[in-house]
C-alpha cells in the first residue's frame, strides 16, 4: 500500500481495488453510469474518501461496498480486499431467454455442428 491518502480519484481507486482490469475500463463504467458514489453518479475525477459508499454494477454482478482505505497502487487480491467492506452482492446469472436466439444465442449442441463435430461425423462415416 502507499502512504496514507486523504482523497483519491474514484476511477483510480476502483482499479486499485481490482473491480476493473484497467483504469480505462473503470473510467468507461463511471461515464456509463455503472458506478454510484453515496447515491449519486460521480464524474471519474470525483474524489473518494474513507467511509464512502459505492455501488458498482458489472455484467455478472452488482455490489455495494464501503470504502475502508485508499490506495493508488494495484496490489494482489488480498491487499485489494482490505480496501473495502462488501455490504451486499447480487449475482446476475440469468438463463438466456428464448428470444435471445434472434441476437445470435443458441443452446450448446443446437444448430450447425462445430469443427470438432464435423470431424467426428467424417470419421464415423469413413468407418462404413
OpenMM code with the backbone's topology and positions (N, CA, C; nanometers):
from openmm import Vec3, app, unit

residues = "UNK UNK UNK UNK UNK UNK UNK UNK UNK UNK UNK UNK UNK UNK UNK UNK UNK UNK UNK UNK UNK UNK UNK UNK UNK UNK UNK UNK UNK UNK UNK UNK UNK UNK UNK UNK UNK UNK UNK UNK UNK UNK UNK UNK UNK UNK UNK UNK UNK UNK UNK UNK UNK UNK UNK UNK UNK UNK UNK UNK UNK UNK UNK UNK UNK UNK UNK UNK UNK UNK UNK UNK UNK UNK UNK UNK UNK UNK UNK UNK UNK UNK UNK UNK UNK UNK UNK UNK UNK UNK UNK UNK UNK UNK UNK UNK UNK UNK UNK UNK UNK UNK UNK UNK UNK UNK UNK UNK UNK UNK UNK UNK UNK UNK UNK UNK UNK UNK UNK UNK UNK UNK UNK UNK UNK UNK UNK UNK".split()
positions = [
    Vec3(0.0835, -0.1177, 0.0000),
    Vec3(0.0000, 0.0000, 0.0000),
    Vec3(0.0882, 0.1244, 0.0000),
    Vec3(0.0300, 0.2325, -0.0410),
    Vec3(0.1051, 0.3567, -0.0409),
    Vec3(0.0865, 0.4277, 0.0931),
    Vec3(0.1491, 0.5442, 0.1023),
    Vec3(0.1341, 0.6220, 0.2248),
    Vec3(-0.0129, 0.6599, 0.2431),
    Vec3(-0.0479, 0.7047, 0.3619),
    Vec3(-0.1871, 0.7366, 0.3926),
    Vec3(-0.2364, 0.8486, 0.3018),
    Vec3(-0.3454, 0.8227, 0.2330),
    Vec3(-0.4057, 0.9206, 0.1435),
    Vec3(-0.5350, 0.9713, 0.2055),
    Vec3(-0.5647, 1.1001, 0.1864),
    Vec3(-0.6904, 1.1546, 0.2352),
    Vec3(-0.8003, 1.1398, 0.1310),
    Vec3(-0.7662, 1.1694, 0.0059),
    Vec3(-0.8638, 1.1608, -0.1030),
    Vec3(-0.7962, 1.1020, -0.2254),
    Vec3(-0.8775, 1.0378, -0.3100),
    Vec3(-0.8262, 0.9711, -0.4285),
    Vec3(-0.9365, 0.9684, -0.5336),
    Vec3(-0.8974, 0.9745, -0.6609),
    Vec3(-0.9955, 0.9685, -0.7698),
    Vec3(-1.0700, 0.8353, -0.7664),
    Vec3(-1.1985, 0.8390, -0.7996),
    Vec3(-1.2813, 0.7181, -0.7967),
    Vec3(-1.2288, 0.6142, -0.8955),
    Vec3(-1.1956, 0.6558, -1.0177),
    Vec3(-1.1513, 0.5592, -1.1177),
    Vec3(-1.0209, 0.4911, -1.0775),
    Vec3(-0.9325, 0.5649, -1.0166),
    Vec3(-0.8048, 0.5081, -0.9735),
    Vec3(-0.8257, 0.4081, -0.8592),
    Vec3(-0.9155, 0.4407, -0.7676),
    Vec3(-0.9415, 0.3500, -0.6551),
    Vec3(-1.0080, 0.2210, -0.7030),
    Vec3(-1.1049, 0.2313, -0.7944),
    Vec3(-1.1726, 0.1119, -0.8455),
    Vec3(-1.0738, 0.0184, -0.9148),
    Vec3(-0.9766, 0.0761, -0.9835),
    Vec3(-0.8725, -0.0038, -1.0469),
    Vec3(-0.7831, -0.0684, -0.9411),
    Vec3(-0.7417, 0.0076, -0.8406),
    Vec3(-0.6541, -0.0446, -0.7358),
    Vec3(-0.7252, -0.1512, -0.6525),
    Vec3(-0.8565, -0.1375, -0.6347),
    Vec3(-0.9331, -0.2352, -0.5569),
    Vec3(-0.9733, -0.3560, -0.6409),
    Vec3(-0.9265, -0.3618, -0.7653),
    Vec3(-0.9440, -0.4754, -0.8548),
    Vec3(-1.0881, -0.5000, -0.8961),
    Vec3(-1.1684, -0.3956, -0.9057),
    Vec3(-1.3028, -0.4103, -0.9602),
    Vec3(-1.2982, -0.4077, -1.1122),
    Vec3(-1.1958, -0.3417, -1.1679),
    Vec3(-1.1787, -0.3349, -1.3123),
    Vec3(-1.0336, -0.3648, -1.3462),
    Vec3(-1.0127, -0.4266, -1.4619),
    Vec3(-0.8803, -0.4691, -1.5020),
    Vec3(-0.7896, -0.3514, -1.5380),
    Vec3(-0.8477, -0.2470, -1.5947),
    Vec3(-0.7700, -0.1289, -1.6311),
    Vec3(-0.8409, -0.0038, -1.5824),
    Vec3(-0.7653, 0.1046, -1.5731),
    Vec3(-0.8268, 0.2320, -1.5360),
    Vec3(-0.9212, 0.2792, -1.6445),
    Vec3(-0.8920, 0.2447, -1.7675),
    Vec3(-0.9795, 0.2819, -1.8788),
    Vec3(-1.1164, 0.2180, -1.8664),
    Vec3(-1.1209, 0.0916, -1.8244),
    Vec3(-1.2497, 0.0245, -1.8039),
    Vec3(-1.3250, 0.0868, -1.6867),
    Vec3(-1.2529, 0.1227, -1.5825),
    Vec3(-1.3160, 0.1907, -1.4685),
    Vec3(-1.3720, 0.3253, -1.5124),
    Vec3(-1.2975, 0.3960, -1.5939),
    Vec3(-1.3405, 0.5252, -1.6457),
    Vec3(-1.4671, 0.5103, -1.7296),
    Vec3(-1.4703, 0.4103, -1.8178),
    Vec3(-1.5887, 0.3865, -1.9012),
    Vec3(-1.7107, 0.3501, -1.8170),
    Vec3(-1.6901, 0.2704, -1.7125),
    Vec3(-1.8014, 0.2315, -1.6258),
    Vec3(-1.8589, 0.3525, -1.5525),
    Vec3(-1.7728, 0.4405, -1.5080),
    Vec3(-1.8202, 0.5603, -1.4373),
    Vec3(-1.8959, 0.6512, -1.5339),
    Vec3(-1.8381, 0.6717, -1.6518),
    Vec3(-1.9049, 0.7557, -1.7518),
    Vec3(-2.0368, 0.6948, -1.7977),
    Vec3(-2.0445, 0.5622, -1.7988),
    Vec3(-2.1656, 0.4932, -1.8409),
    Vec3(-2.2705, 0.4813, -1.7331),
    Vec3(-2.2456, 0.5354, -1.6149),
    Vec3(-2.3443, 0.5321, -1.5080),
    Vec3(-2.3510, 0.4018, -1.4321),
    Vec3(-2.2477, 0.3202, -1.4391),
    Vec3(-2.2468, 0.1909, -1.3703),
    Vec3(-2.1932, 0.1995, -1.2285),
    Vec3(-2.1520, 0.3182, -1.1863),
    Vec3(-2.0964, 0.3374, -1.0523),
    Vec3(-2.1714, 0.4509, -0.9851),
    Vec3(-2.2102, 0.4285, -0.8600),
    Vec3(-2.2735, 0.5327, -0.7789),
    Vec3(-2.1885, 0.5573, -0.6563),
    Vec3(-2.1699, 0.6831, -0.6231),
    Vec3(-2.0944, 0.7230, -0.5050),
    Vec3(-2.1901, 0.7946, -0.4115),
    Vec3(-2.2176, 0.7351, -0.2973),
    Vec3(-2.3109, 0.7911, -0.1988),
    Vec3(-2.4453, 0.8259, -0.2624),
    Vec3(-2.4936, 0.7380, -0.3508),
    Vec3(-2.6243, 0.7553, -0.4110),
    Vec3(-2.6283, 0.8473, -0.5320),
    Vec3(-2.5157, 0.8994, -0.5753),
    Vec3(-2.5124, 0.9890, -0.6908),
    Vec3(-2.4150, 0.9363, -0.7942),
    Vec3(-2.4374, 0.9738, -0.9196),
    Vec3(-2.3482, 0.9335, -1.0282),
    Vec3(-2.2303, 1.0309, -1.0326),
    Vec3(-2.1096, 0.9840, -1.0013),
    Vec3(-1.9941, 1.0749, -0.9975),
    Vec3(-1.9275, 1.0898, -1.1345),
    Vec3(-1.8432, 1.1901, -1.1456),
    Vec3(-1.7533, 1.2016, -1.2591),
    Vec3(-1.6285, 1.1202, -1.2235),
    Vec3(-1.5507, 1.0771, -1.3234),
    Vec3(-1.4320, 0.9958, -1.2930),
    Vec3(-1.3306, 1.0665, -1.2031),
    Vec3(-1.3269, 1.1988, -1.2100),
    Vec3(-1.2294, 1.2727, -1.1296),
    Vec3(-1.2783, 1.3034, -0.9889),
    Vec3(-1.3986, 1.2624, -0.9544),
    Vec3(-1.4534, 1.2861, -0.8206),
    Vec3(-1.3646, 1.2189, -0.7173),
    Vec3(-1.3395, 1.2898, -0.6075),
    Vec3(-1.2519, 1.2324, -0.5057),
    Vec3(-1.3307, 1.1425, -0.4117),
    Vec3(-1.2641, 1.0396, -0.3686),
    Vec3(-1.3211, 0.9374, -0.2820),
    Vec3(-1.2526, 0.9476, -0.1467),
    Vec3(-1.3273, 0.9300, -0.0403),
    Vec3(-1.2713, 0.9319, 0.0948),
    Vec3(-1.3139, 0.8048, 0.1671),
    Vec3(-1.2512, 0.7773, 0.2789),
    Vec3(-1.2900, 0.6589, 0.3554),
    Vec3(-1.4328, 0.6763, 0.4053),
    Vec3(-1.5005, 0.5666, 0.4248),
    Vec3(-1.6402, 0.5585, 0.4686),
    Vec3(-1.7393, 0.6020, 0.3618),
    Vec3(-1.6952, 0.6243, 0.2382),
    Vec3(-1.7883, 0.6489, 0.1283),
    Vec3(-1.8493, 0.5167, 0.0864),
    Vec3(-1.9715, 0.5243, 0.0335),
    Vec3(-2.0411, 0.4039, -0.0122),
    Vec3(-2.0467, 0.4039, -0.1641),
    Vec3(-2.0094, 0.2923, -0.2236),
    Vec3(-2.0098, 0.2768, -0.3687),
    Vec3(-2.1021, 0.1631, -0.4083),
    Vec3(-2.1719, 0.1815, -0.5182),
    Vec3(-2.2477, 0.0747, -0.5816),
    Vec3(-2.1891, 0.0562, -0.7201),
    Vec3(-2.1384, -0.0634, -0.7471),
    Vec3(-2.0739, -0.0926, -0.8753),
    Vec3(-2.1553, -0.2005, -0.9450),
    Vec3(-2.2006, -0.1704, -1.0668),
    Vec3(-2.2772, -0.2656, -1.1459),
    Vec3(-2.1882, -0.3160, -1.2582),
    Vec3(-2.1666, -0.4474, -1.2597),
    Vec3(-2.0886, -0.5118, -1.3646),
    Vec3(-2.1785, -0.6101, -1.4372),
    Vec3(-2.1305, -0.6678, -1.5455),
    Vec3(-2.2132, -0.7585, -1.6246),
    Vec3(-2.2585, -0.8797, -1.5436),
    Vec3(-2.1732, -0.9278, -1.4548),
    Vec3(-2.2038, -1.0508, -1.3812),
    Vec3(-2.2512, -1.0286, -1.2383),
    Vec3(-2.2423, -0.9043, -1.1886),
    Vec3(-2.2851, -0.8809, -1.0505),
    Vec3(-2.3050, -0.7329, -1.0235),
    Vec3(-2.3711, -0.7081, -0.9112),
    Vec3(-2.3848, -0.5717, -0.8595),
    Vec3(-2.3438, -0.5770, -0.7127),
    Vec3(-2.2514, -0.4887, -0.6731),
    Vec3(-2.2016, -0.4891, -0.5366),
    Vec3(-2.2197, -0.3525, -0.4730),
    Vec3(-2.2476, -0.3552, -0.3447),
    Vec3(-2.2498, -0.2342, -0.2640),
    Vec3(-2.1369, -0.2483, -0.1629),
    Vec3(-2.0480, -0.1486, -0.1610),
    Vec3(-1.9307, -0.1574, -0.0755),
    Vec3(-1.9113, -0.0287, 0.0022),
    Vec3(-1.8388, -0.0400, 0.1120),
    Vec3(-1.7975, 0.0747, 0.1913),
    Vec3(-1.6458, 0.0828, 0.1833),
    Vec3(-1.5948, 0.2005, 0.1525),
    Vec3(-1.4513, 0.2207, 0.1380),
    Vec3(-1.3880, 0.2259, 0.2768),
    Vec3(-1.2902, 0.1389, 0.3008),
    Vec3(-1.2210, 0.1349, 0.4294),
    Vec3(-1.0857, 0.2044, 0.4239),
    Vec3(-1.0183, 0.1945, 0.3100),
    Vec3(-0.8855, 0.2540, 0.2952),
    Vec3(-0.8670, 0.2982, 0.1509),
    Vec3(-0.7739, 0.3899, 0.1316),
    Vec3(-0.7445, 0.4404, -0.0015),
    Vec3(-0.6052, 0.3947, -0.0439),
    Vec3(-0.5933, 0.3585, -0.1702),
    Vec3(-0.4638, 0.3212, -0.2262),
    Vec3(-0.4656, 0.3493, -0.3744),
    Vec3(-0.3549, 0.4041, -0.4237),
    Vec3(-0.3441, 0.4279, -0.5668),
    Vec3(-0.2538, 0.3253, -0.6335),
    Vec3(-0.2134, 0.2232, -0.5584),
    Vec3(-0.1302, 0.1151, -0.6109),
    Vec3(-0.2140, -0.0114, -0.6206),
    Vec3(-0.2039, -0.0792, -0.7343),
    Vec3(-0.2773, -0.2043, -0.7538),
    Vec3(-0.1919, -0.3191, -0.7023),
    Vec3(-0.2411, -0.3875, -0.6018),
    Vec3(-0.1679, -0.4991, -0.5439),
    Vec3(-0.2379, -0.6302, -0.5734),
    Vec3(-0.2085, -0.7316, -0.4941),
    Vec3(-0.2729, -0.8610, -0.5132),
    Vec3(-0.4149, -0.8587, -0.4553),
    Vec3(-0.4870, -0.9667, -0.4733),
    Vec3(-0.6275, -0.9727, -0.4322),
    Vec3(-0.6439, -0.9564, -0.2811),
    Vec3(-0.5514, -1.0107, -0.2039),
    Vec3(-0.5618, -0.9992, -0.0579),
    Vec3(-0.5477, -0.8540, -0.0139),
    Vec3(-0.4575, -0.7814, -0.0772),
    Vec3(-0.4397, -0.6398, -0.0438),
    Vec3(-0.5611, -0.5588, -0.0876),
    Vec3(-0.6192, -0.5947, -0.1999),
    Vec3(-0.7359, -0.5221, -0.2503),
    Vec3(-0.8571, -0.5415, -0.1594),
    Vec3(-0.8710, -0.6602, -0.1017),
    Vec3(-0.9856, -0.6872, -0.0138),
    Vec3(-0.9812, -0.6030, 0.1131),
    Vec3(-0.8641, -0.5556, 0.1510),
    Vec3(-0.8521, -0.4720, 0.2710),
    Vec3(-0.8955, -0.3281, 0.2457),
    Vec3(-0.9187, -0.2932, 0.1205),
    Vec3(-0.9563, -0.1563, 0.0866),
    Vec3(-1.1053, -0.1298, 0.1041),
    Vec3(-1.1864, -0.2354, 0.1105),
    Vec3(-1.3319, -0.2162, 0.1165),
    Vec3(-1.3985, -0.3259, 0.1988),
    Vec3(-1.5244, -0.2981, 0.2358),
    Vec3(-1.6095, -0.3974, 0.3025),
    Vec3(-1.7280, -0.4223, 0.2109),
    Vec3(-1.7514, -0.5461, 0.1786),
    Vec3(-1.8625, -0.5838, 0.0924),
    Vec3(-1.9906, -0.5856, 0.1735),
    Vec3(-2.0821, -0.4943, 0.1418),
    Vec3(-2.2082, -0.4870, 0.2153),
    Vec3(-2.3152, -0.5754, 0.1529),
    Vec3(-2.3204, -0.5773, 0.0191),
    Vec3(-2.4247, -0.6539, -0.0484),
    Vec3(-2.3741, -0.6918, -0.1871),
    Vec3(-2.4053, -0.8139, -0.2293),
    Vec3(-2.3655, -0.8592, -0.3624),
    Vec3(-2.4815, -0.9340, -0.4252),
    Vec3(-2.5162, -0.8955, -0.5467),
    Vec3(-2.6217, -0.9615, -0.6218),
    Vec3(-2.5589, -1.0166, -0.7489),
    Vec3(-2.5635, -1.1486, -0.7651),
    Vec3(-2.5072, -1.2107, -0.8845),
    Vec3(-2.6111, -1.2119, -0.9952),
    Vec3(-2.5685, -1.1792, -1.1161),
    Vec3(-2.6568, -1.1786, -1.2324),
    Vec3(-2.6278, -1.3005, -1.3179),
    Vec3(-2.6803, -1.4122, -1.2789),
    Vec3(-2.6588, -1.5353, -1.3540),
    Vec3(-2.7926, -1.5839, -1.4075),
    Vec3(-2.8448, -1.5067, -1.5012),
    Vec3(-2.9739, -1.5405, -1.5586),
    Vec3(-2.9575, -1.6394, -1.6729),
    Vec3(-3.0564, -1.7250, -1.6901),
    Vec3(-3.0575, -1.8133, -1.8059),
    Vec3(-3.1092, -1.7326, -1.9246),
    Vec3(-3.0484, -1.7466, -2.0404),
    Vec3(-3.0923, -1.6696, -2.1565),
    Vec3(-3.2371, -1.6996, -2.1931),
    Vec3(-3.3084, -1.5964, -2.2338),
    Vec3(-3.4484, -1.6123, -2.2713),
    Vec3(-3.4582, -1.6672, -2.4135),
    Vec3(-3.5711, -1.7294, -2.4485),
    Vec3(-3.5843, -1.7890, -2.5823),
    Vec3(-3.5686, -1.6887, -2.6964),
    Vec3(-3.6086, -1.5653, -2.6748),
    Vec3(-3.5985, -1.4679, -2.7838),
    Vec3(-3.4551, -1.4219, -2.8083),
    Vec3(-3.3600, -1.4673, -2.7273),
    Vec3(-3.2209, -1.4308, -2.7488),
    Vec3(-3.1624, -1.5006, -2.8713),
    Vec3(-3.2333, -1.6021, -2.9254),
    Vec3(-3.1864, -1.6678, -3.0463),
    Vec3(-3.1812, -1.5683, -3.1617),
    Vec3(-3.2618, -1.4658, -3.1548),
    Vec3(-3.2618, -1.3642, -3.2595),
    Vec3(-3.1331, -1.2832, -3.2604),
    Vec3(-3.0639, -1.2740, -3.1474),
    Vec3(-2.9408, -1.1967, -3.1416),
    Vec3(-2.8172, -1.2852, -3.1475),
    Vec3(-2.8321, -1.4105, -3.1876),
    Vec3(-2.7164, -1.4949, -3.2080),
    Vec3(-2.6896, -1.5961, -3.0997),
    Vec3(-2.7719, -1.6037, -2.9961),
    Vec3(-2.7502, -1.7022, -2.8910),
    Vec3(-2.8189, -1.8325, -2.9277),
    Vec3(-2.7525, -1.9443, -2.9010),
    Vec3(-2.8158, -2.0743, -2.9177),
    Vec3(-2.7632, -2.1692, -2.8111),
    Vec3(-2.8431, -2.2652, -2.7771),
    Vec3(-2.8041, -2.3644, -2.6787),
    Vec3(-2.6903, -2.4490, -2.7334),
    Vec3(-2.6063, -2.4983, -2.6447),
    Vec3(-2.4951, -2.5832, -2.6868),
    Vec3(-2.5506, -2.7106, -2.7491),
    Vec3(-2.4999, -2.7444, -2.8641),
    Vec3(-2.5447, -2.8647, -2.9328),
    Vec3(-2.6558, -2.8396, -3.0324),
    Vec3(-2.7120, -2.7218, -3.0339),
    Vec3(-2.8190, -2.6902, -3.1290),
    Vec3(-2.7585, -2.6137, -3.2458),
    Vec3(-2.8149, -2.6313, -3.3630),
    Vec3(-2.7666, -2.5563, -3.4787),
    Vec3(-2.6566, -2.6291, -3.5529),
    Vec3(-2.5741, -2.5536, -3.6208),
    Vec3(-2.4665, -2.6112, -3.7012),
    Vec3(-2.3669, -2.6858, -3.6140),
    Vec3(-2.3120, -2.7951, -3.6680),
    Vec3(-2.2080, -2.8649, -3.5924),
    Vec3(-2.0787, -2.7836, -3.5902),
    Vec3(-2.0042, -2.8020, -3.4845),
    Vec3(-1.8755, -2.7348, -3.4742),
    Vec3(-1.7731, -2.8101, -3.5593),
    Vec3(-1.6550, -2.7535, -3.5685),
    Vec3(-1.5488, -2.8178, -3.6451),
    Vec3(-1.5172, -2.9551, -3.5868),
    Vec3(-1.5169, -2.9617, -3.4552),
    Vec3(-1.4898, -3.0898, -3.3889),
    Vec3(-1.5999, -3.1908, -3.4211),
    Vec3(-1.7256, -3.1438, -3.4180),
    Vec3(-1.8372, -3.2326, -3.4505),
    Vec3(-1.8280, -3.2822, -3.5943),
    Vec3(-1.7914, -3.1927, -3.6876),
    Vec3(-1.7789, -3.2331, -3.8273),
    Vec3(-1.6708, -3.3393, -3.8441),
    Vec3(-1.5607, -3.3239, -3.7743),
    Vec3(-1.4543, -3.4241, -3.7835),
    Vec3(-1.5009, -3.5594, -3.7318),
    Vec3(-1.5783, -3.5565, -3.6218),
    Vec3(-1.6308, -3.6827, -3.5683),
    Vec3(-1.7254, -3.7476, -3.6679),
    Vec3(-1.8090, -3.6668, -3.7340),
    Vec3(-1.9036, -3.7196, -3.8338),
    Vec3(-1.8271, -3.7800, -3.9509),
    Vec3(-1.7233, -3.7099, -3.9972),
    Vec3(-1.6423, -3.7623, -4.1086),
    Vec3(-1.5736, -3.8940, -4.0711),
    Vec3(-1.5163, -3.8983, -3.9498),
    Vec3(-1.4510, -4.0220, -3.9062),
    Vec3(-1.5510, -4.1366, -3.8954),
    Vec3(-1.6693, -4.1063, -3.8484),
    Vec3(-1.7722, -4.2087, -3.8339),
    Vec3(-1.8166, -4.2587, -3.9693),
    Vec3(-1.8364, -4.1677, -4.0647),
    Vec3(-1.8849, -4.2080, -4.1969),
    Vec3(-1.7771, -4.2827, -4.2774),
    Vec3(-1.6505, -4.2582, -4.2535),
    Vec3(-1.5411, -4.3290, -4.3218),
    Vec3(-1.5305, -4.4729, -4.2725),
    Vec3(-1.5774, -4.4966, -4.1530),
    Vec3(-1.5687, -4.6309, -4.0959),
    Vec3(-1.6596, -4.7289, -4.1647),
    Vec3(-1.7560, -4.6851, -4.2424),
    Vec3(-1.8503, -4.7758, -4.3076),
    Vec3(-1.8302, -4.7844, -4.4538),
] * unit.nanometer
topology = app.Topology()
chain = topology.addChain("A")
for resn in residues:
    res = topology.addResidue(resn, chain)
    for name in ("N", "CA", "C"):
        topology.addAtom(name, app.Element.getBySymbol(name[0]), res)
